[in-house]
């Protein structure tokens, strides 16, 4: 009898260790595996200072948008309009600062306000109107893209003001200003997610909205706010992307960018079923995606093959997510 009890305790302890290991280190294992693959496939060109800095600089803007997506995923939602909103906001930024001639600071505020507005619309339709997030954000994404095409007539705005370009091209300690802005956003998101009552509310709402309501948490406010945050992060990404390429065009982003943000968030440890997500994990997920892209580029793989590989990655990530959830039960 005692031996049976001891075996049962050991099984429970082993299962708990597995849960903690998967929960805490799953994204790190994936990231490490990708790096090992890169060192094996292209040992002479992958591990170089220039290549490493290139990956980090390229991933900065996507990381900012991925952080916004993580907020949404934590409540059990999803935002498929991120890429289209990024393109529209990029055009709005160029239109306000170049076509209209507003000061850059005003253009930034208007662009962020546009992102927040569409985020609010998404959140309102999802939480108040009770329409599935997948349908809402897919629909608003195409609406945003259509509006962008109409107002821009498919044309790009370039060049942008010199002070905007200076932000996109400035470097410090080998890293672009985009990276430093990304690190600042990560720090802010880390504080919100892990050090505030709002961050704890995200976890609660994502795991059980009914129980959250009973404990005094407003699911309406929390859900709408995460979509607003996601919209603002898309707008900020749009401003930085326009500054980096000296071009404001509504075709920036799109489905591919949305796909990258979702894939990176899941690879970083965010749950598609809500309740789980971290700021640094999201950044790690983005770095994983861009490292894979970098390895494929060094191998000479064409763009279409990369799209197929990314699709396989998100499928594997979803399977891993299901397995992880079973282990955590």
ABEGO torsion letter per residue (X at the ends): XAAAAAAAAAAAAAAAAAAAAAAAAAAAAAAAAAAAAAAAABAAAABBAAAAAAAAAAAAAAAAAAAAAAAAAAAGBBBAAAAAAAAAAAAAAAAAAAAAGBBAAAAAAAAAAAAAAAAAAAAAAAAAAGBBAAAAAAAAAAAAAAAAAAAAGGBBBOBBBAAAAAAAABBBGGBBAAAAAAAAAAAAAAAAAAABAAAAAAAAAAABAAAAAAAGBBAAAAAAAAAAAAAAAAAAAAAAAAAAAGBBBAABEEAAAAAAAAAAAAAAGBBAAEGBEBAAAAAAAAAAAAAAAAAAAAAGBBAAAAAAAAAAAAAAAAAAAAAAAAAAX
